[in-house]
């Protein structure tokens, strides 16, 4: 497989994943105060929304690269 076709397959997989997972959420813990053995932490929740259009465009771009890689062969 040509590298451009491999990149196309990766984009297809990421695009399909973006369509099924509409958001990615994680929690970040930051130290606020640390005095000797006493430590106060703050937790922040972060969410990144993945638009449906981005997933569709990524899949279409991946398909284009796969077909371009096969055509160049």
N, CA, C and O atoms as a CHARMM CRD file, in Angstrom:
* protein
*
  292
    1    1 UNK  N      0.83100  -1.17700   0.00000 PROA 1      0.00000
    2    1 UNK  CA     0.00000   0.00000   0.00000 PROA 1      0.00000
    3    1 UNK  C      0.87800   1.24300   0.00000 PROA 1      0.00000
    4    1 UNK  O      1.90400   1.29500   0.67700 PROA 1      0.00000
    5    2 UNK  N      0.46800   2.22300  -0.75400 PROA 2      0.00000
    6    2 UNK  CA     1.22300   3.47100  -0.80100 PROA 2      0.00000
    7    2 UNK  C      0.94600   4.29800   0.45500 PROA 2      0.00000
    8    2 UNK  O     -0.11400   4.16800   1.06600 PROA 2      0.00000
    9    3 UNK  N      1.89700   5.14500   0.83700 PROA 3      0.00000
   10    3 UNK  CA     1.71000   5.95500   2.04800 PROA 3      0.00000
   11    3 UNK  C      0.45600   6.84200   1.98900 PROA 3      0.00000
   12    3 UNK  O     -0.18600   7.06400   3.01600 PROA 3      0.00000
   13    4 UNK  N      0.10800   7.34200   0.82200 PROA 4      0.00000
   14    4 UNK  CA    -1.08100   8.19100   0.71800 PROA 4      0.00000
   15    4 UNK  C     -2.34800   7.37900   0.98900 PROA 4      0.00000
   16    4 UNK  O     -3.30100   7.89300   1.57500 PROA 4      0.00000
   17    5 UNK  N     -2.36100   6.12000   0.56500 PROA 5      0.00000
   18    5 UNK  CA    -3.51600   5.26300   0.83300 PROA 5      0.00000
   19    5 UNK  C     -3.59600   4.90800   2.31900 PROA 5      0.00000
   20    5 UNK  O     -4.68900   4.81800   2.87800 PROA 5      0.00000
   21    6 UNK  N     -2.45500   4.70800   2.95000 PROA 6      0.00000
   22    6 UNK  CA    -2.43200   4.42600   4.38700 PROA 6      0.00000
   23    6 UNK  C     -2.95900   5.63400   5.16000 PROA 6      0.00000
   24    6 UNK  O     -3.73400   5.47800   6.10400 PROA 6      0.00000
   25    7 UNK  N     -2.54300   6.83400   4.76300 PROA 7      0.00000
   26    7 UNK  CA    -3.06400   8.05100   5.39000 PROA 7      0.00000
   27    7 UNK  C     -4.57500   8.14800   5.18100 PROA 7      0.00000
   28    7 UNK  O     -5.30100   8.57100   6.08100 PROA 7      0.00000
   29    8 UNK  N     -5.04200   7.76100   4.01600 PROA 8      0.00000
   30    8 UNK  CA    -6.47600   7.76200   3.74400 PROA 8      0.00000
   31    8 UNK  C     -7.22900   6.81700   4.66700 PROA 8      0.00000
   32    8 UNK  O     -8.29900   7.16300   5.16900 PROA 8      0.00000
   33    9 UNK  N     -6.68600   5.63700   4.89500 PROA 9      0.00000
   34    9 UNK  CA    -7.33300   4.66400   5.78800 PROA 9      0.00000
   35    9 UNK  C     -7.35800   5.20800   7.21700 PROA 9      0.00000
   36    9 UNK  O     -8.35500   5.05200   7.92000 PROA 9      0.00000
   37   10 UNK  N     -6.28100   5.83600   7.64300 PROA 10     0.00000
   38   10 UNK  CA    -6.23600   6.42000   8.98800 PROA 10     0.00000
   39   10 UNK  C     -7.29700   7.51500   9.11800 PROA 10     0.00000
   40   10 UNK  O     -7.97900   7.59800  10.14000 PROA 10     0.00000
   41   11 UNK  N     -7.44000   8.35600   8.08800 PROA 11     0.00000
   42   11 UNK  CA    -8.45400   9.40400   8.12900 PROA 11     0.00000
   43   11 UNK  C     -9.86600   8.81800   8.16900 PROA 11     0.00000
   44   11 UNK  O    -10.73800   9.34300   8.86100 PROA 11     0.00000
   45   12 UNK  N    -10.08700   7.74400   7.43500 PROA 12     0.00000
   46   12 UNK  CA   -11.40000   7.09500   7.45400 PROA 12     0.00000
   47   12 UNK  C    -11.72000   6.58300   8.85800 PROA 12     0.00000
   48   12 UNK  O    -12.82200   6.79400   9.36600 PROA 12     0.00000
   49   13 UNK  N    -10.75900   5.91300   9.47700 PROA 13     0.00000
   50   13 UNK  CA   -10.96900   5.37300  10.82400 PROA 13     0.00000
   51   13 UNK  C    -11.22800   6.50700  11.82500 PROA 13     0.00000
   52   13 UNK  O    -12.13200   6.40800  12.65500 PROA 13     0.00000
   53   14 UNK  N    -10.43800   7.57900  11.74500 PROA 14     0.00000
   54   14 UNK  CA   -10.64000   8.71500  12.65700 PROA 14     0.00000
   55   14 UNK  C    -11.98700   9.39400  12.41300 PROA 14     0.00000
   56   14 UNK  O    -12.65600   9.80400  13.36200 PROA 14     0.00000
   57   15 UNK  N    -12.38300   9.51300  11.15400 PROA 15     0.00000
   58   15 UNK  CA   -13.66100  10.13000  10.83200 PROA 15     0.00000
   59   15 UNK  C    -14.83300   9.31600  11.34100 PROA 15     0.00000
   60   15 UNK  O    -15.78900   9.87600  11.87600 PROA 15     0.00000
   61   16 UNK  N    -14.77300   7.99800  11.18200 PROA 16     0.00000
   62   16 UNK  CA   -15.83800   7.13300  11.70000 PROA 16     0.00000
   63   16 UNK  C    -15.87100   7.19400  13.22700 PROA 16     0.00000
   64   16 UNK  O    -16.94400   7.21500  13.83000 PROA 16     0.00000
   65   17 UNK  N    -14.70700   7.22200  13.83900 PROA 17     0.00000
   66   17 UNK  CA   -14.65500   7.37600  15.29500 PROA 17     0.00000
   67   17 UNK  C    -15.25400   8.69400  15.74000 PROA 17     0.00000
   68   17 UNK  O    -15.94000   8.75100  16.76000 PROA 17     0.00000
   69   18 UNK  N    -15.00300   9.76000  14.98400 PROA 18     0.00000
   70   18 UNK  CA   -15.58200  11.06100  15.30400 PROA 18     0.00000
   71   18 UNK  C    -17.08800  11.08500  15.14200 PROA 18     0.00000
   72   18 UNK  O    -17.77900  11.82100  15.84600 PROA 18     0.00000
   73   19 UNK  N    -17.60400  10.28400  14.21700 PROA 19     0.00000
   74   19 UNK  CA   -19.05500  10.21700  14.04000 PROA 19     0.00000
   75   19 UNK  C    -19.72600   9.47200  15.19100 PROA 19     0.00000
   76   19 UNK  O    -20.82600   9.83500  15.60800 PROA 19     0.00000
   77   20 UNK  N    -19.07600   8.44000  15.70000 PROA 20     0.00000
   78   20 UNK  CA   -19.65900   7.67300  16.80000 PROA 20     0.00000
   79   20 UNK  C    -19.44300   8.34100  18.15800 PROA 20     0.00000
   80   20 UNK  O    -20.30500   8.26400  19.03300 PROA 20     0.00000
   81   21 UNK  N    -18.31400   8.98500  18.33200 PROA 21     0.00000
   82   21 UNK  CA   -18.02600   9.68800  19.58500 PROA 21     0.00000
   83   21 UNK  C    -18.23700  11.17400  19.32600 PROA 21     0.00000
   84   21 UNK  O    -17.39000  11.82200  18.71000 PROA 21     0.00000
   85   22 UNK  N    -19.33700  11.70900  19.78200 PROA 22     0.00000
   86   22 UNK  CA   -19.63600  13.10700  19.49200 PROA 22     0.00000
   87   22 UNK  C    -18.86800  14.07100  20.39900 PROA 22     0.00000
   88   22 UNK  O    -18.82900  15.27300  20.13600 PROA 22     0.00000
   89   23 UNK  N    -18.26500  13.55100  21.45100 PROA 23     0.00000
   90   23 UNK  CA   -17.48400  14.39900  22.34500 PROA 23     0.00000
   91   23 UNK  C    -16.40400  13.57900  23.03500 PROA 23     0.00000
   92   23 UNK  O    -16.51200  12.36000  23.16800 PROA 23     0.00000
   93   24 UNK  N    -15.36200  14.27700  23.47200 PROA 24     0.00000
   94   24 UNK  CA   -14.27900  13.66600  24.23600 PROA 24     0.00000
   95   24 UNK  C    -14.18700  14.44200  25.54600 PROA 24     0.00000
   96   24 UNK  O    -14.07200  15.66800  25.53700 PROA 24     0.00000
   97   25 UNK  N    -14.23500  13.73500  26.66600 PROA 25     0.00000
   98   25 UNK  CA   -14.23300  14.37700  27.98000 PROA 25     0.00000
   99   25 UNK  C    -13.08900  13.82400  28.82700 PROA 25     0.00000
  100   25 UNK  O    -12.82500  12.62200  28.82400 PROA 25     0.00000
  101   26 UNK  N    -12.41800  14.71500  29.55000 PROA 26     0.00000
  102   26 UNK  CA   -11.39100  14.27900  30.48500 PROA 26     0.00000
  103   26 UNK  C    -11.37800  15.22400  31.68000 PROA 26     0.00000
  104   26 UNK  O    -11.86100  16.35400  31.60600 PROA 26     0.00000
  105   27 UNK  N    -10.81700  14.74000  32.77800 PROA 27     0.00000
  106   27 UNK  CA   -10.72200  15.51800  34.01400 PROA 27     0.00000
  107   27 UNK  C     -9.25800  15.80900  34.29800 PROA 27     0.00000
  108   27 UNK  O     -8.40800  14.92100  34.24000 PROA 27     0.00000
  109   28 UNK  N     -8.98200  17.06000  34.60300 PROA 28     0.00000
  110   28 UNK  CA    -7.62100  17.48900  34.89300 PROA 28     0.00000
  111   28 UNK  C     -7.55100  17.91800  36.36100 PROA 28     0.00000
  112   28 UNK  O     -8.37300  18.71200  36.81900 PROA 28     0.00000
  113   29 UNK  N     -6.57900  17.39700  37.08600 PROA 29     0.00000
  114   29 UNK  CA    -6.39200  17.74900  38.49100 PROA 29     0.00000
  115   29 UNK  C     -5.18800  18.67900  38.61300 PROA 29     0.00000
  116   29 UNK  O     -4.08500  18.36300  38.16700 PROA 29     0.00000
  117   30 UNK  N     -5.43200  19.83600  39.23200 PROA 30     0.00000
  118   30 UNK  CA    -4.35900  20.81700  39.41800 PROA 30     0.00000
  119   30 UNK  C     -4.17900  21.08100  40.91000 PROA 30     0.00000
  120   30 UNK  O     -5.16000  21.24500  41.63500 PROA 30     0.00000
  121   31 UNK  N     -2.92600  21.12300  41.37400 PROA 31     0.00000
  122   31 UNK  CA    -2.70000  21.46300  42.78500 PROA 31     0.00000
  123   31 UNK  C     -2.95600  22.95300  43.01300 PROA 31     0.00000
  124   31 UNK  O     -2.48400  23.79300  42.24600 PROA 31     0.00000
  125   32 UNK  N     -3.71000  23.27700  44.07500 PROA 32     0.00000
  126   32 UNK  CA    -4.00200  24.67200  44.40600 PROA 32     0.00000
  127   32 UNK  C     -3.07400  25.13200  45.51800 PROA 32     0.00000
  128   32 UNK  O     -2.41400  26.16500  45.40100 PROA 32     0.00000
  129   33 UNK  N     -3.02800  24.35500  46.60300 PROA 33     0.00000
  130   33 UNK  CA    -2.18600  24.70200  47.75300 PROA 33     0.00000
  131   33 UNK  C     -1.49200  23.43100  48.21600 PROA 33     0.00000
  132   33 UNK  O     -2.10700  22.36800  48.31000 PROA 33     0.00000
  133   34 UNK  N     -0.19800  23.55800  48.50500 PROA 34     0.00000
  134   34 UNK  CA     0.55400  22.42500  49.05100 PROA 34     0.00000
  135   34 UNK  C      1.38200  22.95200  50.22300 PROA 34     0.00000
  136   34 UNK  O      2.35000  23.69100  50.04600 PROA 34     0.00000
  137   35 UNK  N      0.96600  22.54300  51.43000 PROA 35     0.00000
  138   35 UNK  CA     1.65500  22.96600  52.64900 PROA 35     0.00000
  139   35 UNK  C      2.04000  21.70700  53.40100 PROA 35     0.00000
  140   35 UNK  O      1.19700  21.06900  54.03100 PROA 35     0.00000
  141   36 UNK  N      3.30600  21.35400  53.33400 PROA 36     0.00000
  142   36 UNK  CA     3.77700  20.13700  53.98200 PROA 36     0.00000
  143   36 UNK  C      3.03900  18.92800  53.43300 PROA 36     0.00000
  144   36 UNK  O      2.94500  18.75500  52.21700 PROA 36     0.00000
  145   37 UNK  N      2.51200  18.08600  54.32800 PROA 37     0.00000
  146   37 UNK  CA     1.79900  16.90200  53.85800 PROA 37     0.00000
  147   37 UNK  C      0.36600  17.21500  53.38900 PROA 37     0.00000
  148   37 UNK  O     -0.29600  16.35900  52.80100 PROA 37     0.00000
  149   38 UNK  N     -0.11200  18.44900  53.65300 PROA 38     0.00000
  150   38 UNK  CA    -1.46500  18.84000  53.27000 PROA 38     0.00000
  151   38 UNK  C     -1.46600  19.38100  51.84100 PROA 38     0.00000
  152   38 UNK  O     -0.66500  20.24800  51.49200 PROA 38     0.00000
  153   39 UNK  N     -2.37000  18.85900  51.02900 PROA 39     0.00000
  154   39 UNK  CA    -2.44400  19.28800  49.63100 PROA 39     0.00000
  155   39 UNK  C     -3.90800  19.47700  49.24400 PROA 39     0.00000
  156   39 UNK  O     -4.74100  18.60500  49.48900 PROA 39     0.00000
  157   40 UNK  N     -4.21300  20.62500  48.63700 PROA 40     0.00000
  158   40 UNK  CA    -5.55600  20.90900  48.15400 PROA 40     0.00000
  159   40 UNK  C     -5.51100  20.94000  46.63200 PROA 40     0.00000
  160   40 UNK  O     -4.72500  21.67300  46.03200 PROA 40     0.00000
  161   41 UNK  N     -6.37800  20.12000  46.01600 PROA 41     0.00000
  162   41 UNK  CA    -6.39600  20.02300  44.56300 PROA 41     0.00000
  163   41 UNK  C     -7.71400  20.54000  44.00600 PROA 41     0.00000
  164   41 UNK  O     -8.74100  20.55700  44.68500 PROA 41     0.00000
  165   42 UNK  N     -7.65100  20.95200  42.77100 PROA 42     0.00000
  166   42 UNK  CA    -8.84200  21.39600  42.05800 PROA 42     0.00000
  167   42 UNK  C     -9.00300  20.51200  40.82000 PROA 42     0.00000
  168   42 UNK  O     -8.03700  20.25200  40.10100 PROA 42     0.00000
  169   43 UNK  N    -10.22700  20.05700  40.58300 PROA 43     0.00000
  170   43 UNK  CA   -10.48600  19.23600  39.41000 PROA 43     0.00000
  171   43 UNK  C    -11.29400  20.03600  38.40000 PROA 43     0.00000
  172   43 UNK  O    -12.29900  20.66100  38.73600 PROA 43     0.00000
  173   44 UNK  N    -10.83100  20.00300  37.15600 PROA 44     0.00000
  174   44 UNK  CA   -11.52600  20.68600  36.07400 PROA 44     0.00000
  175   44 UNK  C    -11.93800  19.65900  35.03300 PROA 44     0.00000
  176   44 UNK  O    -11.12800  18.84000  34.59800 PROA 44     0.00000
  177   45 UNK  N    -13.19600  19.70800  34.64100 PROA 45     0.00000
  178   45 UNK  CA   -13.68500  18.83800  33.57200 PROA 45     0.00000
  179   45 UNK  C    -13.57300  19.58000  32.24700 PROA 45     0.00000
  180   45 UNK  O    -13.97200  20.73900  32.13200 PROA 45     0.00000
  181   46 UNK  N    -13.02900  18.89700  31.25600 PROA 46     0.00000
  182   46 UNK  CA   -12.89000  19.47300  29.91900 PROA 46     0.00000
  183   46 UNK  C    -13.67300  18.60700  28.93800 PROA 46     0.00000
  184   46 UNK  O    -13.65900  17.37900  29.03300 PROA 46     0.00000
  185   47 UNK  N    -14.34700  19.24400  28.00900 PROA 47     0.00000
  186   47 UNK  CA   -15.09700  18.53800  26.98600 PROA 47     0.00000
  187   47 UNK  C    -14.80700  19.17800  25.63600 PROA 47     0.00000
  188   47 UNK  O    -14.87400  20.39900  25.49100 PROA 47     0.00000
  189   48 UNK  N    -14.48600  18.34900  24.65300 PROA 48     0.00000
  190   48 UNK  CA   -14.28600  18.80200  23.28600 PROA 48     0.00000
  191   48 UNK  C    -15.37600  18.16700  22.44200 PROA 48     0.00000
  192   48 UNK  O    -15.46400  16.94200  22.36000 PROA 48     0.00000
  193   49 UNK  N    -16.20600  18.98800  21.81500 PROA 49     0.00000
  194   49 UNK  CA   -17.27300  18.49700  20.95000 PROA 49     0.00000
  195   49 UNK  C    -16.73100  18.29400  19.54700 PROA 49     0.00000
  196   49 UNK  O    -15.99700  19.13800  19.03300 PROA 49     0.00000
  197   50 UNK  N    -17.08700  17.18500  18.92900 PROA 50     0.00000
  198   50 UNK  CA   -16.66700  16.87300  17.56800 PROA 50     0.00000
  199   50 UNK  C    -17.88700  17.04000  16.66000 PROA 50     0.00000
  200   50 UNK  O    -18.82400  16.24500  16.73900 PROA 50     0.00000
  201   51 UNK  N    -17.88700  18.05600  15.80500 PROA 51     0.00000
  202   51 UNK  CA   -19.04100  18.26400  14.93600 PROA 51     0.00000
  203   51 UNK  C    -19.21100  17.10700  13.94900 PROA 51     0.00000
  204   51 UNK  O    -18.23400  16.50700  13.50000 PROA 51     0.00000
  205   52 UNK  N    -20.46200  16.80800  13.62400 PROA 52     0.00000
  206   52 UNK  CA   -20.75200  15.73500  12.68000 PROA 52     0.00000
  207   52 UNK  C    -20.13700  16.03800  11.32100 PROA 52     0.00000
  208   52 UNK  O    -19.64000  15.14000  10.64200 PROA 52     0.00000
  209   53 UNK  N    -20.17300  17.29800  10.93300 PROA 53     0.00000
  210   53 UNK  CA   -19.61200  17.68700   9.63100 PROA 53     0.00000
  211   53 UNK  C    -18.11800  17.37500   9.56200 PROA 53     0.00000
  212   53 UNK  O    -17.61800  16.99100   8.50500 PROA 53     0.00000
  213   54 UNK  N    -17.40600  17.53200  10.66600 PROA 54     0.00000
  214   54 UNK  CA   -15.97000  17.23100  10.67300 PROA 54     0.00000
  215   54 UNK  C    -15.72600  15.74800  10.43800 PROA 54     0.00000
  216   54 UNK  O    -14.79600  15.37800   9.72100 PROA 54     0.00000
  217   55 UNK  N    -16.55400  14.89600  11.03700 PROA 55     0.00000
  218   55 UNK  CA   -16.41500  13.45500  10.81500 PROA 55     0.00000
  219   55 UNK  C    -16.70200  13.07200   9.37500 PROA 55     0.00000
  220   55 UNK  O    -15.99000  12.25400   8.79200 PROA 55     0.00000
  221   56 UNK  N    -17.74700  13.66400   8.79600 PROA 56     0.00000
  222   56 UNK  CA   -18.10100  13.35700   7.40300 PROA 56     0.00000
  223   56 UNK  C    -17.01700  13.83700   6.45600 PROA 56     0.00000
  224   56 UNK  O    -16.64200  13.11900   5.52900 PROA 56     0.00000
  225   57 UNK  N    -16.50700  15.04100   6.67700 PROA 57     0.00000
  226   57 UNK  CA   -15.44900  15.58400   5.81200 PROA 57     0.00000
  227   57 UNK  C    -14.18700  14.74700   5.91800 PROA 57     0.00000
  228   57 UNK  O    -13.51100  14.51700   4.91500 PROA 57     0.00000
  229   58 UNK  N    -13.85800  14.28700   7.12300 PROA 58     0.00000
  230   58 UNK  CA   -12.66300  13.46100   7.31600 PROA 58     0.00000
  231   58 UNK  C    -12.79300  12.12300   6.59300 PROA 58     0.00000
  232   58 UNK  O    -11.83700  11.65200   5.97800 PROA 58     0.00000
  233   59 UNK  N    -13.97600  11.51300   6.66600 PROA 59     0.00000
  234   59 UNK  CA   -14.19600  10.24400   5.95800 PROA 59     0.00000
  235   59 UNK  C    -14.09200  10.45100   4.45300 PROA 59     0.00000
  236   59 UNK  O    -13.46600   9.65000   3.75900 PROA 59     0.00000
  237   60 UNK  N    -14.69900  11.51700   3.94200 PROA 60     0.00000
  238   60 UNK  CA   -14.63800  11.78900   2.50100 PROA 60     0.00000
  239   60 UNK  C    -13.20800  12.08300   2.04100 PROA 60     0.00000
  240   60 UNK  O    -12.79700  11.64200   0.96800 PROA 60     0.00000
  241   61 UNK  N    -12.46000  12.82000   2.84400 PROA 61     0.00000
  242   61 UNK  CA   -11.06400  13.09800   2.50100 PROA 61     0.00000
  243   61 UNK  C    -10.24700  11.80200   2.49700 PROA 61     0.00000
  244   61 UNK  O     -9.39800  11.60000   1.62900 PROA 61     0.00000
  245   62 UNK  N    -10.51100  10.92900   3.47300 PROA 62     0.00000
  246   62 UNK  CA    -9.81300   9.64200   3.52000 PROA 62     0.00000
  247   62 UNK  C    -10.13600   8.78400   2.31800 PROA 62     0.00000
  248   62 UNK  O     -9.24600   8.14900   1.75300 PROA 62     0.00000
  249   63 UNK  N    -11.40900   8.75500   1.91500 PROA 63     0.00000
  250   63 UNK  CA   -11.79000   7.99500   0.71700 PROA 63     0.00000
  251   63 UNK  C    -11.10000   8.54900  -0.52200 PROA 63     0.00000
  252   63 UNK  O    -10.64800   7.79400  -1.38300 PROA 63     0.00000
  253   64 UNK  N    -11.02400   9.87400  -0.60400 PROA 64     0.00000
  254   64 UNK  CA   -10.32800  10.48800  -1.73800 PROA 64     0.00000
  255   64 UNK  C     -8.86000  10.10600  -1.78800 PROA 64     0.00000
  256   64 UNK  O     -8.32200   9.84300  -2.86400 PROA 64     0.00000
  257   65 UNK  N     -8.20800  10.07400  -0.63100 PROA 65     0.00000
  258   65 UNK  CA    -6.79400   9.69500  -0.60100 PROA 65     0.00000
  259   65 UNK  C     -6.60000   8.21700  -0.93800 PROA 65     0.00000
  260   65 UNK  O     -5.62800   7.85700  -1.60200 PROA 65     0.00000
  261   66 UNK  N     -7.51200   7.36500  -0.48900 PROA 66     0.00000
  262   66 UNK  CA    -7.40200   5.93800  -0.81400 PROA 66     0.00000
  263   66 UNK  C     -7.54900   5.73100  -2.32300 PROA 66     0.00000
  264   66 UNK  O     -6.78100   4.98000  -2.92600 PROA 66     0.00000
  265   67 UNK  N     -8.52500   6.39000  -2.92600 PROA 67     0.00000
  266   67 UNK  CA    -8.71000   6.24900  -4.37300 PROA 67     0.00000
  267   67 UNK  C     -7.55600   6.86700  -5.15000 PROA 67     0.00000
  268   67 UNK  O     -7.16800   6.34400  -6.19400 PROA 67     0.00000
  269   68 UNK  N     -7.00200   7.97000  -4.65800 PROA 68     0.00000
  270   68 UNK  CA    -5.85000   8.58100  -5.30200 PROA 68     0.00000
  271   68 UNK  C     -4.63600   7.67900  -5.19300 PROA 68     0.00000
  272   68 UNK  O     -3.84300   7.59200  -6.13000 PROA 68     0.00000
  273   69 UNK  N     -4.47700   7.00100  -4.05500 PROA 69     0.00000
  274   69 UNK  CA    -3.36100   6.07600  -3.90100 PROA 69     0.00000
  275   69 UNK  C     -3.48600   4.86100  -4.79300 PROA 69     0.00000
  276   69 UNK  O     -2.48000   4.35700  -5.29300 PROA 69     0.00000
  277   70 UNK  N     -4.70100   4.37900  -5.00300 PROA 70     0.00000
  278   70 UNK  CA    -4.89400   3.22000  -5.88800 PROA 70     0.00000
  279   70 UNK  C     -4.73600   3.61600  -7.35000 PROA 70     0.00000
  280   70 UNK  O     -4.24200   2.82800  -8.15600 PROA 70     0.00000
  281   71 UNK  N     -5.15000   4.82300  -7.69600 PROA 71     0.00000
  282   71 UNK  CA    -5.04200   5.27700  -9.06700 PROA 71     0.00000
  283   71 UNK  C     -3.57900   5.48800  -9.45700 PROA 71     0.00000
  284   71 UNK  O     -3.20200   5.23600 -10.60100 PROA 71     0.00000
  285   72 UNK  N     -2.75800   5.94600  -8.51900 PROA 72     0.00000
  286   72 UNK  CA    -1.34700   6.20000  -8.80400 PROA 72     0.00000
  287   72 UNK  C     -0.54800   4.90000  -8.92300 PROA 72     0.00000
  288   72 UNK  O      0.57900   4.91200  -9.41900 PROA 72     0.00000
  289   73 UNK  N     -1.11400   3.79500  -8.48000 PROA 73     0.00000
  290   73 UNK  CA    -0.38000   2.51900  -8.50200 PROA 73     0.00000
  291   73 UNK  C     -0.23700   1.95500  -9.88400 PROA 73     0.00000
  292   73 UNK  O      0.35500   0.88900 -10.05800 PROA 73     0.00000
